[in-house]
Amino acid sequence: MPDIQRWDPPVALVLLEGMYRPYTDRLPPRSGIDGDVQDPSNIVWLRNAQSDRYIQSLAEAGVIDLAIHQS
């Protein structure tokens, strides 16, 4: 399967961080609608390299809700 170099549709492309650098030589796609921004609206990163960050990224993607207990 060829690399996706640019993602233009408004529908979000969901990517696993562990499938890209530094683990492989594949470059992640860039957003074609938001330009070169850190968090484009049409690409969602699930940061699965660390468990805490993975849960945070699931919440940011709207997959789960987080409740923080304060004592």
C-alpha positions as CSV (number, residue, x, y, z in Angstrom):
1,M,0.0,0.0,0.0
2,P,1.5,3.4,-0.9
3,D,2.0,6.1,1.7
4,I,-0.7,8.7,2.1
5,Q,1.3,12.0,1.8
6,R,-1.6,14.4,2.0
7,W,-5.1,14.0,3.6
8,D,-7.6,16.4,2.1
9,P,-11.1,15.0,3.1
10,P,-12.8,16.8,6.1
11,V,-13.4,13.3,7.6
12,A,-10.7,12.6,10.1
13,L,-8.0,10.2,9.4
14,V,-7.1,8.3,12.6
15,L,-3.4,7.3,13.0
16,L,-1.5,5.4,15.6
17,E,1.7,7.1,16.6
18,G,3.5,3.8,16.9
19,M,3.1,3.2,13.2
20,Y,5.3,6.1,12.3
21,R,8.7,7.6,13.2
22,P,10.9,6.7,14.9
23,Y,9.6,3.2,14.5
24,T,9.6,3.1,10.7
25,D,10.8,5.1,7.8
26,R,7.3,6.1,6.7
27,L,6.4,9.8,6.9
28,P,3.0,10.6,8.4
29,P,0.6,12.5,6.0
30,R,0.0,16.2,6.2
31,S,-3.3,17.8,6.3
32,G,-4.4,19.3,3.0
33,I,-7.1,21.5,4.5
34,D,-5.3,22.9,7.6
35,G,-1.8,23.2,6.2
36,D,1.3,22.4,8.4
37,V,-0.2,22.7,11.9
38,Q,0.5,20.6,14.9
39,D,-3.1,19.4,15.4
40,P,-5.0,19.5,12.1
41,S,-8.8,19.1,12.3
42,N,-8.8,16.2,9.8
43,I,-6.0,14.0,11.3
44,V,-6.4,12.5,14.8
45,W,-3.3,11.0,16.4
46,L,-3.7,8.2,19.0
47,R,-0.4,8.4,20.9
48,N,0.0,4.8,21.8
49,A,3.7,4.8,22.8
50,Q,2.9,5.5,26.5
51,S,-0.2,4.3,28.3
52,D,-0.9,7.7,30.0
53,R,-0.6,9.6,26.7
54,Y,-2.7,7.0,24.9
55,I,-5.6,7.6,27.3
56,Q,-5.2,11.3,26.9
57,S,-5.2,11.0,23.1
58,L,-8.4,8.9,23.2
59,A,-10.1,11.6,25.3
60,E,-8.9,14.3,22.9
61,A,-10.3,12.3,20.0
62,G,-13.7,12.1,21.8
63,V,-13.6,8.3,22.1
64,I,-13.7,8.4,25.9
65,D,-14.5,10.9,28.7
66,L,-12.0,11.4,31.5
67,A,-13.0,12.3,35.0
68,I,-10.2,13.6,37.2
69,H,-10.6,12.8,40.9
70,Q,-9.4,15.7,43.1
71,S,-8.9,15.0,46.8
